Amino acid sequence: MQNVAHTLVVLEAVIALLVIVSVLVQTPKASGLGGTIGGGDGGLGGGYRTRRGLERQIYWTSWVLTAAFLVCSVANIWVANWLATHP
């Protein structure tokens, strides 16, 4: 069970890095609150626009990675508690 604990820690670190990269790669929709209201769009069209193609794939991949990180974190806590009670 100790090997599972080490594997979960490494997996959690890898998923965390992938989440960071997937968030940083996404294109910004607007520049702050002013872009959302409609001012200062800078040629982006202002306000809301739909995601298409690769942008949409990166967006959903980041959500899947976030869910995987949450599951991995809960599993890591469960394994750590199990190891603490079963020496």
Secondary structure as the mmCIF struct_conf table of DSSP 4:
data_model
#
loop_
_struct_conf.conf_type_id
_struct_conf.id
_struct_conf.beg_label_comp_id
_struct_conf.beg_label_asym_id
_struct_conf.beg_label_seq_id
_struct_conf.end_label_comp_id
_struct_conf.end_label_asym_id
_struct_conf.end_label_seq_id
HELX_RH_AL_P HELX_RH_AL_P1 GLN A 2 VAL A 25
BEND BEND1 GLN A 26 GLN A 26
HELX_LH_PP_P HELX_LH_PP_P1 THR A 27 PRO A 28
BEND BEND2 LYS A 29 SER A 31
HELX_RH_AL_P HELX_RH_AL_P2 GLY A 32 ILE A 37
TURN_TY1_P TURN_TY1_P1 GLY A 38 GLY A 38
BEND BEND3 GLY A 39 GLY A 39
TURN_TY1_P TURN_TY1_P2 GLY A 42 GLY A 43
BEND BEND4 LEU A 44 LEU A 44
BEND BEND5 GLY A 46 GLY A 47
TURN_TY1_P TURN_TY1_P3 GLY A 53 GLY A 53
HELX_RH_AL_P HELX_RH_AL_P3 LEU A 54 THR A 85
#
